[in-house]
């Protein structure tokens, strides 16, 4: 029973790490889109 619980904890931990990576990539993408939009908008002025 203890071994099964350890496996479940490890899988949950890995899933959270994957979520954190996905969140970081999403944040970088949103910032990049914002910067590109601002540069495009300013260059058009």
CORFENBEL-V279715 format. One record per residue. N is the residue number from 1. D_CENTER is the distance of its C-alpha to the mean C-alpha in Angstrom with 2 decimals. Layout:
BEGIN
N:D_CENTER
N:D_CENTER
END
This chain:
BEGIN
1:33.31
2:31.66
3:30.30
4:28.69
5:27.06
6:25.66
7:24.19
8:22.56
9:21.08
10:19.73
11:18.14
12:16.54
13:15.30
14:13.80
15:12.14
16:10.54
17:9.39
18:7.86
19:6.14
20:5.02
21:4.05
22:2.60
23:1.89
24:3.06
25:4.06
26:4.88
27:6.40
28:8.09
29:9.29
30:10.68
31:12.34
32:13.74
33:15.14
34:16.64
35:18.24
36:19.62
37:21.00
38:22.65
39:24.18
40:25.47
41:26.88
42:28.56
43:30.02
44:31.53
45:33.35
END
